[in-house]
Amino acid sequence: MKTEGDADAPQPWQAPIRSKFRRKYPDDRRYPDDRRYPDDHPWFALDHAAIIYPSILSDRVSAYYRIQAILDEPVDIALVQRALDALRPRFPYFQIELRRGFFWFFFERNDSPNLVVEDSKFPMQRLSSGRKGVYLYRVRAHADRLSLEMCHILTDGYGAMIYFRSLLAEYFRLKGVTTEYGPMVFAPNDAPGPEEWEDAFSRYATPGAPGPAKLGPAWHLPGIGLPVHTMRVVTGELSLSSALAKAKEHGATLTIYLSSVFLAALQDVQDAEYEGRPRSRRRPLRLQVPANLRNFFPSSTLRNFSLYALPELDTRLGHYEFSEIVARVKATMALAFTPKEIMRTITRNVATAKHPVIRAVPLTMKNLIMRGLYRSHGEALYSSLSTNVGQARLPDSFASKVKRIDVVLPSTPGLKTVAGMLSHGDALSISFGSVIERRDLERAFFTRLVRDGLKVRVESNLGAPEGKDA
């Protein structure tokens, strides 16, 4: 953070400014709250988790995810716009656009208006992330729903939740509700610290560390795709306390329990798909389960800093009982989420980006390489993705005014159906995003929860089930 003595000193996050990247900004440019945006950070580099995404963006791969709150009254869009404008100077690393250089993509400051937009039936669609003047996040509203759609190029779920909490706090402040600010809810008038800009992957990469073990391709859910710009969202709502108690019965945390249910549901679908065929023809089931690396390595960055475990079922060996699945997921995550194991992947990713040959390759060729790597070392390695963002941790001042919070992840042609989990109060929300017609994975997942004694209310944005209790 700046102090009075070093207010004019160069800050460590400031990249060299090249004349071809600099734009002229009128001295009288002001935002609605009449505060000037600092002119000390016109461009900066993508972090090491983000560099893969610009090369793979398309109508089918958006790299956006969504956090949405259901309020206890209709959203006042005019107040949301005022709150959005007020937060701009506090989160300058989000007020950018994606630009194309000769060797790399980079971020450049964006002074275009960022307007609240009407929400639509299908989330995270019709995005133009690479166009000039387009932000990598957007705020949407409809009826009692307020949503943030954030591109993973900018930040992970931790950073997005801090921004969303701060947006809600400012919105409710404008409605007369006072909120105490702190590490999880930022005050609009506070100055951003240099540690918030950090690419933490670079700090914790360890030259010479061996990379992670190589994996073969995983089984993928088959299915006929939905039309472009269409995504089905099926959300199940259940009691958090009941789910925690059930996880405890199985000797697991909530994340391990739900990940185990997901793998069991994948096994159910694969069993039906391969009925009557030899097990030797099957591929392993592998689930990507992300984790916040700030829990393992000290960092205050609001850019990407997360990695994942990959619990696996090799169903060529036979059918796995649920107790076996829980034991495997628990063991895999206990091993994967240790600093030394995490360091393997961090070091590999950073070393790859910094390799002299890679750095010297023009961006046009890099894009082709990145797409190939994403297919072979990304989606090909896991069957689906399931993330538990955890508790929303809304301040008491307005927590009662929010009925539920959901997180919706982007589906792709490779990962056709994925799940995001988030809780608020005693409401645990589990949302499946899918780009295929079949919904047997969602059905198998919620059926297993019900058979385990949990009550689930299910709703969808695309046909049945609609507001049904299971």
C-alpha positions as CSV (number, residue, x, y, z in Angstrom):
1,M,0.0,0.0,0.0
2,K,1.2,3.6,-0.6
3,T,2.2,5.7,2.3
4,E,2.6,9.5,2.5
5,G,6.3,9.1,2.0
6,D,6.2,7.1,-1.2
7,A,3.0,8.4,-2.8
8,D,4.9,9.4,-6.0
9,A,7.3,6.5,-6.1
10,P,7.0,3.9,-8.8
11,Q,4.9,0.9,-7.7
12,P,6.1,-2.7,-8.3
13,W,3.0,-3.6,-10.4
14,Q,3.6,-0.8,-12.9
15,A,4.8,-2.2,-16.3
16,P,7.0,-0.2,-18.6
17,I,4.8,2.1,-20.7
18,R,5.4,1.9,-24.4
19,S,4.3,4.8,-26.6
20,K,2.4,2.6,-29.0
21,F,0.2,1.3,-26.2
22,R,-0.4,4.8,-24.6
23,R,-3.7,6.6,-25.4
24,K,-4.5,10.2,-24.8
25,Y,-7.1,10.8,-22.0
26,P,-8.6,14.2,-21.7
27,D,-7.8,15.9,-18.4
28,D,-11.5,16.6,-17.7
29,R,-12.5,12.9,-18.1
30,R,-14.5,12.1,-15.0
31,Y,-16.7,9.3,-13.7
32,P,-20.2,9.8,-12.3
33,D,-18.9,10.1,-8.7
34,D,-16.6,12.9,-9.9
35,R,-13.3,11.0,-9.0
36,R,-10.6,10.9,-11.6
37,Y,-9.2,7.5,-12.6
38,P,-5.5,7.3,-11.9
39,D,-3.3,7.5,-15.1
40,D,-0.4,5.4,-13.7
41,H,-1.3,2.0,-15.1
42,P,-2.4,2.1,-18.8
43,W,-1.6,-1.6,-19.6
44,F,-0.3,-4.8,-17.9
45,A,0.2,-8.5,-18.7
46,L,-2.2,-11.4,-18.2
47,D,-1.5,-13.7,-15.3
48,H,-0.2,-17.3,-15.9
49,A,-3.7,-18.8,-15.5
50,A,-5.3,-16.4,-17.9
51,I,-2.9,-16.6,-20.9
52,I,-4.6,-19.8,-22.3
53,Y,-8.1,-18.3,-22.5
54,P,-7.9,-15.6,-25.2
55,S,-6.6,-18.2,-27.7
56,I,-9.6,-20.5,-27.2
57,L,-12.5,-17.9,-27.0
58,S,-15.3,-18.6,-29.4
59,D,-19.1,-18.7,-29.6
60,R,-18.9,-22.1,-27.9
61,V,-16.2,-21.3,-25.4
62,S,-16.8,-18.1,-23.5
63,A,-14.5,-18.5,-20.4
64,Y,-17.1,-16.6,-18.4
65,Y,-18.8,-17.7,-15.2
66,R,-21.7,-16.2,-13.3
67,I,-22.6,-15.3,-9.8
68,Q,-26.2,-14.2,-9.2
69,A,-28.2,-13.1,-6.2
70,I,-31.9,-13.5,-5.8
71,L,-33.1,-10.5,-3.8
72,D,-36.2,-10.1,-1.7
73,E,-37.5,-7.3,-3.9
74,P,-37.1,-6.1,-7.6
75,V,-33.7,-4.8,-8.5
76,D,-33.4,-1.0,-8.9
77,I,-31.3,-0.9,-12.1
78,A,-30.5,2.8,-11.7
79,L,-29.0,2.2,-8.2
80,V,-27.0,-0.8,-9.5
81,Q,-25.5,1.5,-12.2
82,R,-24.5,4.0,-9.6
83,A,-22.9,1.3,-7.5
84,L,-21.1,-0.1,-10.5
85,D,-19.7,3.3,-11.3
86,A,-18.7,4.0,-7.7
87,L,-16.6,0.8,-7.6
88,R,-14.6,1.5,-10.7
89,P,-11.6,3.3,-9.0
90,R,-11.5,0.6,-6.3
91,F,-11.1,-2.2,-8.8
92,P,-8.9,-0.7,-11.5
93,Y,-7.5,-4.1,-12.6
94,F,-11.1,-5.0,-13.8
95,Q,-11.6,-1.8,-15.8
96,I,-9.7,-3.0,-18.8
97,E,-10.1,-4.4,-22.3
98,L,-8.2,-7.3,-23.9
99,R,-5.8,-6.2,-26.6
100,R,-3.7,-8.1,-29.1
101,G,0.1,-7.6,-29.3
102,F,2.6,-9.1,-31.7
103,F,3.7,-11.8,-29.1
104,W,1.1,-11.8,-26.4
105,F,-2.4,-10.6,-25.5
106,F,-2.3,-7.8,-22.9
107,F,-4.7,-5.7,-20.8
108,E,-5.2,-2.0,-21.6
109,R,-7.2,0.4,-19.5
110,N,-10.8,0.9,-20.6
111,D,-12.6,4.2,-20.1
112,S,-15.7,3.3,-22.0
113,P,-19.0,3.4,-20.1
114,N,-19.8,0.0,-18.5
115,L,-23.6,-0.2,-18.4
116,V,-25.8,-2.5,-16.5
117,V,-27.6,-4.7,-19.1
118,E,-31.0,-6.5,-19.0
119,D,-30.6,-10.2,-18.1
120,S,-31.5,-12.9,-20.6
121,K,-32.8,-16.5,-20.5
122,F,-29.4,-17.9,-21.3
123,P,-26.4,-16.7,-19.3
124,M,-22.9,-16.0,-20.5
125,Q,-23.8,-15.8,-24.2
126,R,-23.1,-13.4,-27.1
127,L,-19.9,-12.0,-25.5
128,S,-17.4,-10.0,-27.5
129,S,-14.3,-10.2,-25.3
130,G,-11.7,-9.3,-27.9
131,R,-13.4,-6.2,-29.3
132,K,-12.1,-2.7,-28.5
133,G,-14.0,-1.0,-25.6
134,V,-15.5,-4.3,-24.4
135,Y,-15.1,-5.1,-20.7
136,L,-14.3,-8.6,-19.4
137,Y,-17.1,-8.6,-17.0
138,R,-20.7,-7.3,-17.0
139,V,-23.5,-6.7,-14.5
140,R,-27.0,-7.8,-15.5
141,A,-30.4,-7.5,-13.8
142,H,-33.9,-8.7,-14.2
143,A,-36.8,-8.7,-11.8
144,D,-35.4,-9.7,-8.4
145,R,-32.1,-11.2,-9.9
146,L,-28.8,-9.3,-9.9
147,S,-25.9,-11.1,-11.7
148,L,-22.2,-10.7,-12.3
149,E,-20.7,-12.4,-15.4
150,M,-16.9,-12.5,-15.0
151,C,-14.3,-13.7,-17.5
152,H,-11.7,-16.1,-16.1
153,I,-9.1,-14.0,-17.9
154,L,-9.6,-11.4,-15.1
155,T,-10.0,-13.4,-11.9
156,D,-11.1,-16.6,-10.2
157,G,-14.1,-17.2,-8.0
158,Y,-12.4,-15.6,-4.9
159,G,-11.8,-12.3,-6.7
160,A,-15.2,-12.3,-8.3
161,M,-16.9,-12.9,-4.9
162,I,-15.1,-9.9,-3.3
163,Y,-16.2,-7.7,-6.2
164,F,-19.8,-9.0,-6.0
165,R,-20.1,-8.5,-2.3
166,S,-18.7,-5.0,-2.7
167,L,-21.2,-4.3,-5.4
168,L,-24.1,-5.5,-3.3
169,A,-22.8,-3.5,-0.3
170,E,-22.7,-0.3,-2.3
171,Y,-26.1,-1.0,-3.9
172,F,-27.7,-1.5,-0.4
173,R,-25.8,1.6,0.9
174,L,-27.5,3.6,-1.8
175,K,-30.8,2.2,-0.5
176,G,-29.9,3.4,3.1
177,V,-28.3,0.2,4.5
178,T,-24.9,0.9,6.2
179,T,-22.3,-1.8,5.9
180,E,-19.0,-2.3,7.7
181,Y,-16.1,-2.8,5.2
182,G,-13.3,-5.2,5.6
183,P,-11.1,-7.8,3.9
184,M,-14.1,-9.4,2.1
185,V,-16.1,-6.3,1.3
186,F,-14.1,-3.3,-0.1
187,A,-15.0,0.3,0.5
188,P,-15.3,2.3,-2.8
189,N,-13.2,5.2,-1.4
190,D,-10.2,3.0,-0.4
191,A,-7.2,2.9,-2.6
192,P,-6.2,-0.4,-4.3
193,G,-3.0,-1.9,-3.0
194,P,-0.2,-3.2,-5.3
195,E,-0.6,-6.7,-3.9
196,E,-4.0,-6.9,-5.5
197,W,-2.4,-6.8,-9.0
198,E,0.1,-9.6,-8.3
199,D,0.5,-12.6,-10.6
200,A,1.0,-14.9,-7.6
201,F,1.9,-17.8,-9.8
202,S,5.2,-16.1,-10.7
203,R,6.0,-15.5,-7.1
204,Y,5.6,-19.2,-6.1
205,A,7.1,-20.9,-9.1
206,T,10.2,-22.9,-8.1
207,P,12.8,-23.4,-10.9
208,G,13.8,-27.0,-11.2
209,A,10.7,-28.4,-9.6
210,P,9.4,-31.5,-11.4
211,G,6.1,-31.2,-13.2
212,P,2.9,-33.2,-12.4
213,A,2.4,-36.7,-13.5
214,K,1.2,-37.2,-17.1
215,L,-2.4,-38.4,-17.5
216,G,-4.3,-40.1,-20.3
217,P,-7.6,-38.9,-21.8
218,A,-10.7,-39.2,-19.7
219,W,-14.2,-40.3,-20.7
220,H,-16.5,-37.5,-21.9
221,L,-20.3,-37.2,-21.7
222,P,-21.8,-37.8,-25.2
223,G,-24.8,-35.9,-26.4
224,I,-26.4,-33.7,-29.1
225,G,-25.5,-30.1,-28.7
226,L,-28.0,-27.3,-28.0
227,P,-28.0,-24.4,-30.5
228,V,-25.2,-21.8,-30.3
229,H,-25.8,-19.2,-27.6
230,T,-28.0,-21.6,-25.7
231,M,-27.2,-23.1,-22.3
232,R,-29.5,-25.0,-20.0
233,V,-29.1,-24.2,-16.3
234,V,-30.6,-26.7,-13.8
235,T,-30.3,-25.5,-10.2
236,G,-31.0,-27.6,-7.1
237,E,-31.6,-25.9,-3.7
238,L,-31.2,-27.8,-0.5
239,S,-30.5,-27.2,3.2
240,L,-26.8,-26.5,3.9
241,S,-27.1,-27.8,7.4
242,S,-28.6,-31.1,6.2
243,A,-25.9,-31.5,3.5
244,L,-23.1,-30.8,6.0
245,A,-24.6,-33.4,8.4
246,K,-24.9,-35.9,5.5
247,A,-21.2,-35.3,4.6
248,K,-20.2,-35.9,8.2
249,E,-22.0,-39.2,8.1
250,H,-19.8,-40.2,5.3
251,G,-16.7,-38.9,7.1
252,A,-16.1,-36.2,4.5
253,T,-16.2,-32.5,4.1
254,L,-19.0,-31.0,2.0
255,T,-16.7,-30.5,-1.0
256,I,-15.5,-34.1,-0.9
257,Y,-19.1,-35.4,-0.4
258,L,-20.5,-33.5,-3.3
259,S,-17.5,-34.3,-5.5
260,S,-18.1,-38.0,-4.7
261,V,-21.8,-37.7,-5.6
262,F,-20.8,-36.1,-8.9
263,L,-18.3,-39.0,-9.7
264,A,-20.9,-41.5,-8.7
265,A,-23.4,-39.8,-11.1
266,L,-20.9,-39.9,-13.9
267,Q,-20.4,-43.6,-13.2
268,D,-24.2,-44.1,-13.4
269,V,-24.3,-42.4,-16.8
270,Q,-21.3,-44.3,-18.1
271,D,-22.8,-47.6,-16.9
272,A,-25.9,-47.0,-18.9
273,E,-23.9,-45.9,-21.9
274,Y,-21.7,-49.0,-21.9
275,E,-24.4,-51.5,-20.9
276,G,-23.6,-54.9,-22.6
277,R,-20.1,-53.8,-23.7
278,P,-16.8,-54.9,-22.1
279,R,-15.3,-52.7,-19.4
280,S,-11.9,-52.7,-21.2
281,R,-13.4,-50.3,-23.7
282,R,-14.1,-47.6,-21.1
283,R,-12.0,-44.6,-20.2
284,P,-11.4,-43.3,-16.7
285,L,-13.8,-40.8,-15.1
286,R,-11.9,-37.8,-13.9
287,L,-13.4,-34.7,-12.2
288,Q,-11.7,-31.3,-12.0
289,V,-12.1,-29.9,-8.4
290,P,-10.6,-26.4,-8.1
291,A,-9.2,-24.9,-4.9
292,N,-8.3,-21.4,-3.8
293,L,-4.4,-21.3,-3.6
294,R,-4.6,-18.4,-1.1
295,N,-5.4,-21.0,1.5
296,F,-1.9,-22.6,0.9
297,F,0.3,-19.7,-0.2
298,P,0.0,-16.2,1.3
299,S,-1.4,-13.8,-1.3
300,S,-3.8,-10.9,-1.5
301,T,-4.1,-11.0,-5.3
302,L,-7.5,-10.4,-6.8
303,R,-6.3,-11.9,-10.1
304,N,-6.3,-15.7,-10.8
305,F,-4.8,-17.9,-8.1
306,S,-6.4,-21.3,-8.1
307,L,-5.6,-24.8,-9.2
308,Y,-7.4,-28.1,-9.0
309,A,-7.3,-31.8,-8.0
310,L,-8.4,-34.6,-10.3
311,P,-10.0,-37.4,-8.4
312,E,-10.5,-40.4,-10.7
313,L,-12.4,-43.7,-11.1
314,D,-10.9,-46.2,-13.5
315,T,-14.1,-48.1,-14.2
316,R,-12.3,-50.7,-16.2
317,L,-11.5,-52.2,-12.8
318,G,-15.2,-52.6,-11.9
319,H,-18.1,-50.8,-10.3
320,Y,-17.2,-48.4,-7.4
321,E,-19.4,-48.4,-4.3
322,F,-20.1,-44.9,-2.9
323,S,-17.9,-45.6,0.2
324,E,-15.0,-46.4,-2.2
325,I,-15.6,-43.2,-4.2
326,V,-15.5,-41.1,-1.0
327,A,-12.3,-42.7,0.1
328,R,-10.6,-42.1,-3.3
329,V,-11.7,-38.5,-3.5
330,K,-10.6,-37.8,0.1
331,A,-7.2,-39.3,-0.6
332,T,-6.7,-37.6,-3.9
333,M,-7.5,-34.2,-2.6
334,A,-5.4,-34.6,0.5
335,L,-2.4,-35.3,-1.7
336,A,-3.1,-32.8,-4.4
337,F,-3.8,-29.9,-2.1
338,T,-0.4,-29.7,-0.4
339,P,2.1,-26.9,-1.2
340,K,4.7,-29.2,-2.7
341,E,2.2,-30.9,-5.1
342,I,0.7,-27.6,-6.0
343,M,4.2,-26.2,-6.8
344,R,4.6,-28.9,-9.5
345,T,1.8,-27.4,-11.6
346,I,2.6,-23.8,-10.8
347,T,6.2,-24.2,-11.9
348,R,5.3,-26.1,-15.1
349,N,2.8,-23.4,-16.2
350,V,5.1,-20.5,-15.5
351,A,8.2,-22.2,-17.0
352,T,6.2,-22.9,-20.2
353,A,5.2,-19.3,-20.6
354,K,8.7,-18.0,-19.9
355,H,10.5,-20.5,-22.2
356,P,12.6,-18.5,-24.7
357,V,11.2,-20.3,-27.7
358,I,7.6,-19.8,-26.6
359,R,8.2,-16.1,-25.9
360,A,9.7,-15.6,-29.4
361,V,6.8,-17.2,-31.3
362,P,4.4,-14.6,-32.8
363,L,0.9,-14.5,-31.3
364,T,-0.7,-16.0,-34.4
365,M,1.3,-19.2,-34.0
366,K,0.9,-19.1,-30.2
367,N,-2.8,-19.2,-30.6
368,L,-2.6,-22.4,-32.6
369,I,-0.2,-23.9,-30.0
370,M,-2.5,-22.9,-27.1
371,R,-5.6,-24.4,-28.7
372,G,-3.7,-27.7,-29.2
373,L,-2.5,-27.7,-25.7
374,Y,-5.9,-26.9,-24.3
375,R,-7.4,-29.9,-26.2
376,S,-4.6,-32.3,-25.3
377,H,-3.7,-31.1,-21.8
378,G,-6.9,-29.4,-20.7
379,E,-10.4,-30.7,-21.4
380,A,-9.2,-34.0,-22.7
381,L,-7.9,-35.0,-19.2
382,Y,-11.1,-34.7,-17.2
383,S,-14.7,-35.7,-17.7
384,S,-16.3,-32.7,-16.0
385,L,-15.8,-29.9,-13.5
386,S,-17.3,-29.3,-10.1
387,T,-16.4,-26.3,-7.9
388,N,-17.7,-25.4,-4.4
389,V,-17.2,-21.7,-4.0
390,G,-18.2,-22.1,-0.3
391,Q,-20.2,-19.7,1.7
392,A,-21.2,-16.3,0.3
393,R,-20.3,-14.5,3.6
394,L,-22.5,-11.6,3.0
395,P,-22.4,-8.9,5.8
396,D,-25.2,-9.1,8.4
397,S,-26.4,-5.6,7.3
398,F,-28.0,-6.9,4.1
399,A,-27.7,-10.7,4.2
400,S,-31.4,-11.1,5.0
401,K,-32.2,-9.2,1.9
402,V,-30.7,-11.9,-0.3
403,K,-32.7,-15.1,-0.6
404,R,-30.2,-17.2,-2.5
405,I,-26.9,-16.9,-4.4
406,D,-25.9,-19.2,-7.3
407,V,-22.7,-19.8,-9.2
408,V,-23.0,-21.0,-12.9
409,L,-20.0,-22.3,-14.7
410,P,-19.5,-22.3,-18.5
411,S,-20.0,-25.5,-20.5
412,T,-18.0,-26.2,-23.6
413,P,-18.1,-28.8,-26.4
414,G,-15.6,-30.8,-24.4
415,L,-17.0,-30.3,-20.9
416,K,-20.6,-30.4,-21.9
417,T,-22.2,-30.4,-18.4
418,V,-20.5,-28.8,-15.3
419,A,-21.5,-27.8,-11.8
420,G,-21.0,-24.9,-9.4
421,M,-22.0,-24.8,-5.8
422,L,-22.4,-21.9,-3.4
423,S,-24.2,-21.4,-0.1
424,H,-25.9,-18.4,1.6
425,G,-27.5,-18.8,5.0
426,D,-28.9,-22.3,5.1
427,A,-29.5,-22.4,1.3
428,L,-27.1,-24.5,-0.6
429,S,-27.3,-23.9,-4.4
430,I,-26.0,-26.4,-6.9
431,S,-26.2,-25.3,-10.5
432,F,-25.5,-27.4,-13.6
433,G,-24.7,-25.6,-16.8
434,S,-25.1,-27.8,-20.0
435,V,-24.8,-27.3,-23.7
436,I,-26.3,-30.7,-24.7
437,E,-29.9,-31.9,-24.9
438,R,-29.5,-34.9,-22.5
439,R,-29.8,-34.2,-18.8
440,D,-29.2,-37.6,-17.4
441,L,-26.1,-36.4,-15.5
442,E,-28.1,-33.8,-13.6
443,R,-30.9,-36.2,-13.0
444,A,-28.4,-38.9,-11.6
445,F,-26.7,-36.3,-9.4
446,F,-29.9,-35.0,-7.7
447,T,-31.4,-38.5,-7.5
448,R,-28.4,-39.7,-5.5
449,L,-28.8,-36.8,-3.1
450,V,-32.5,-37.6,-2.6
451,R,-31.8,-41.3,-2.1
452,D,-29.3,-40.2,0.5
453,G,-32.1,-38.5,2.4
454,L,-31.7,-34.9,1.3
455,K,-34.6,-32.8,0.1
456,V,-33.9,-30.9,-3.1
457,R,-35.9,-28.3,-5.0
458,V,-35.0,-28.2,-8.6
459,E,-35.6,-25.5,-11.2
460,S,-34.4,-24.8,-14.8
461,N,-34.3,-22.0,-17.3
462,L,-35.1,-24.4,-20.2
463,G,-38.2,-26.5,-19.7
464,A,-38.9,-29.1,-17.0
465,P,-38.0,-29.5,-14.2
466,E,-39.5,-26.2,-13.1
467,G,-39.8,-25.4,-9.4
468,K,-40.2,-29.0,-8.5
469,D,-39.4,-30.6,-5.2
470,A,-37.5,-33.9,-5.2
